[in-house]
Amino acid sequence: MLLFITSVVSMLSLAVSAQNPDPLQKYTISAPGINATFIPYGARLINLYVNDKNGVPQDVVLGYDDASDFVRDDQTVHSYFGPVVGRYANRIKNGTFTVQGVTLHVPQNDNMGHDTLHGGNIGYDQRNWTLVTANSSSVTFSLLDQAFEDFPGNVMTYATYSVSAGPRWTSRLVSIPLDEPTPIMLANHVYWNVGAFVDPAGSTVLNHTLHMPYAARYIQIDNIEVPTGAIGTVARNNNTSYLDFTSPKKIGRDIESAVNGCGYNCTGYDNAFILNRPRYSGPEATDLSMLTLSSNSTGIQMDIYTNQQSLQIYTCDNTNGTIPVKQSQQHADNTTYVEKYGCVVIETQQWIDGINHPEWGQDEYQIYTVDSEPAVVFAQYDFSIVGQ
């Protein structure tokens, strides 16, 4: 039966691949108040327009106008603008993990070979996904991972993106192991600026208001951003209170206190926050907003609902004003560039490097087999106007 399923999946992938030879072809989907554009390269979101407080559509994600620039970026600075990252998002200490008693090694592509980041040298973000189907409001891509980057076994993944009235963008990432036990942890790696660069205050996220009501704990990291195994709290009376977003707070309010918070000699946020839903909800429930992000410049507010148990927040601490924003985001007389803190990445995922910390009890959410449920990453992004 497994051989039959694998053969069918392989034939399906080859068939639709023949219909979709261009990995940079743009696919735009729309619904009242929202439209989004994707390319198969990395199953990547490259534009997302929602209306601001004046009813003007604003593009709230970063990237490039020319789709070929995503390939150039990946071969140089490797920004990870808008793709799916995997087979294992975020970091793996020493590129090593153990699954069912077998120790495995994957390429260590980060911090001069000390850890694995976003799946290795050529992760899902640099793969040419296959178009499965597309219509006016949804698009689905697939990727057959044939033991890429030395991860064990073959995995079939589908990325389905849809938009609907609300306005709302929904992402569903479904991964099915076809033979061997393997870690799977995917994430959408979107760079957000809901201020859309419309004015000086909207040119960074320092004036964005961020609220994560269920993120009272975080995963402690060393100076290369690899988990130490310790779990910290964001209590206001300790020296990491700058991480406290359990009440709404501007991102820039405490950011200067985040010295080495994003690694050695780095000031800013690049942290994995643990989501502890209330008792009446559940560990994977999607009934409550896990994060709210808003900008007074545009009035745009975004709420995220997800089945994941962690949010990685990165405030673009390393952007340096060398990459121009897209033409849709050029509102000044002179060219606007992505400055430091010009955006924020929000990754809905499980606990970073959980496969190396069995004491956390994350195996059931990160290790999958041919007999297990598929790995599913659900994320729903609801947009509204502040105060409405």
HUUR-V769278 format. One record per residue. N is the residue number from 1. SS is DSSP state (hx for helix, st for strand, lp for the rest). Layout:
<<N & SS> <N & SS>>
This chain:
<<1 & lp> <2 & hx> <3 & hx> <4 & hx> <5 & hx> <6 & hx> <7 & hx> <8 & hx> <9 & hx> <10 & hx> <11 & hx> <12 & hx> <13 & hx> <14 & hx> <15 & hx> <16 & hx> <17 & hx> <18 & hx> <19 & hx> <20 & lp> <21 & lp> <22 & lp> <23 & lp> <24 & lp> <25 & lp> <26 & st> <27 & st> <28 & st> <29 & st> <30 & st> <31 & st> <32 & lp> <33 & lp> <34 & st> <35 & st> <36 & st> <37 & st> <38 & st> <39 & st> <40 & lp> <41 & st> <42 & lp> <43 & lp> <44 & st> <45 & st> <46 & st> <47 & st> <48 & st> <49 & st> <50 & st> <51 & st> <52 & lp> <53 & lp> <54 & lp> <55 & lp> <56 & lp> <57 & st> <58 & st> <59 & st> <60 & lp> <61 & st> <62 & lp> <63 & lp> <64 & lp> <65 & lp> <66 & lp> <67 & lp> <68 & hx> <69 & hx> <70 & hx> <71 & hx> <72 & hx> <73 & hx> <74 & hx> <75 & lp> <76 & lp> <77 & lp> <78 & lp> <79 & lp> <80 & lp> <81 & lp> <82 & lp> <83 & lp> <84 & st> <85 & st> <86 & lp> <87 & lp> <88 & st> <89 & lp> <90 & lp> <91 & st> <92 & st> <93 & st> <94 & lp> <95 & lp> <96 & st> <97 & st> <98 & st> <99 & st> <100 & lp> <101 & lp> <102 & st> <103 & st> <104 & st> <105 & st> <106 & lp> <107 & lp> <108 & lp> <109 & lp> <110 & st> <111 & lp> <112 & lp> <113 & lp> <114 & lp> <115 & st> <116 & st> <117 & st> <118 & lp> <119 & lp> <120 & lp> <121 & lp> <122 & lp> <123 & lp> <124 & hx> <125 & hx> <126 & hx> <127 & lp> <128 & st> <129 & lp> <130 & st> <131 & st> <132 & st> <133 & st> <134 & st> <135 & lp> <136 & lp> <137 & lp> <138 & st> <139 & st> <140 & st> <141 & st> <142 & st> <143 & st> <144 & st> <145 & st> <146 & st> <147 & lp> <148 & hx> <149 & hx> <150 & hx> <151 & lp> <152 & lp> <153 & lp> <154 & st> <155 & st> <156 & st> <157 & st> <158 & st> <159 & st> <160 & st> <161 & st> <162 & st> <163 & st> <164 & st> <165 & lp> <166 & lp> <167 & lp> <168 & st> <169 & st> <170 & st> <171 & st> <172 & st> <173 & st> <174 & st> <175 & st> <176 & st> <177 & st> <178 & lp> <179 & lp> <180 & lp> <181 & lp> <182 & st> <183 & st> <184 & lp> <185 & st> <186 & lp> <187 & st> <188 & st> <189 & lp> <190 & lp> <191 & st> <192 & st> <193 & lp> <194 & lp> <195 & lp> <196 & lp> <197 & lp> <198 & lp> <199 & lp> <200 & hx> <201 & hx> <202 & hx> <203 & hx> <204 & lp> <205 & lp> <206 & lp> <207 & lp> <208 & lp> <209 & st> <210 & st> <211 & st> <212 & lp> <213 & lp> <214 & lp> <215 & lp> <216 & lp> <217 & st> <218 & st> <219 & st> <220 & st> <221 & st> <222 & lp> <223 & lp> <224 & lp> <225 & lp> <226 & lp> <227 & st> <228 & st> <229 & st> <230 & st> <231 & st> <232 & st> <233 & st> <234 & lp> <235 & lp> <236 & lp> <237 & lp> <238 & lp> <239 & lp> <240 & lp> <241 & hx> <242 & hx> <243 & hx> <244 & lp> <245 & lp> <246 & lp> <247 & lp> <248 & lp> <249 & st> <250 & st> <251 & lp> <252 & lp> <253 & lp> <254 & lp> <255 & hx> <256 & hx> <257 & hx> <258 & lp> <259 & st> <260 & lp> <261 & lp> <262 & lp> <263 & lp> <264 & lp> <265 & lp> <266 & lp> <267 & st> <268 & lp> <269 & lp> <270 & st> <271 & st> <272 & st> <273 & st> <274 & st> <275 & lp> <276 & lp> <277 & lp> <278 & lp> <279 & lp> <280 & lp> <281 & lp> <282 & lp> <283 & lp> <284 & lp> <285 & lp> <286 & lp> <287 & lp> <288 & lp> <289 & lp> <290 & lp> <291 & st> <292 & st> <293 & st> <294 & st> <295 & lp> <296 & lp> <297 & lp> <298 & lp> <299 & lp> <300 & st> <301 & st> <302 & st> <303 & st> <304 & st> <305 & st> <306 & st> <307 & lp> <308 & lp> <309 & lp> <310 & st> <311 & st> <312 & st> <313 & st> <314 & st> <315 & lp> <316 & lp> <317 & lp> <318 & lp> <319 & lp> <320 & lp> <321 & lp> <322 & lp> <323 & lp> <324 & st> <325 & lp> <326 & lp> <327 & hx> <328 & hx> <329 & hx> <330 & lp> <331 & lp> <332 & lp> <333 & lp> <334 & lp> <335 & lp> <336 & lp> <337 & st> <338 & lp> <339 & lp> <340 & lp> <341 & lp> <342 & lp> <343 & lp> <344 & st> <345 & st> <346 & st> <347 & st> <348 & st> <349 & st> <350 & lp> <351 & lp> <352 & lp> <353 & lp> <354 & hx> <355 & hx> <356 & hx> <357 & lp> <358 & hx> <359 & hx> <360 & hx> <361 & lp> <362 & lp> <363 & hx> <364 & hx> <365 & hx> <366 & hx> <367 & st> <368 & st> <369 & lp> <370 & lp> <371 & lp> <372 & lp> <373 & lp> <374 & lp> <375 & st> <376 & st> <377 & st> <378 & st> <379 & st> <380 & st> <381 & st> <382 & st> <383 & st> <384 & st> <385 & st> <386 & lp> <387 & lp> <388 & lp>>
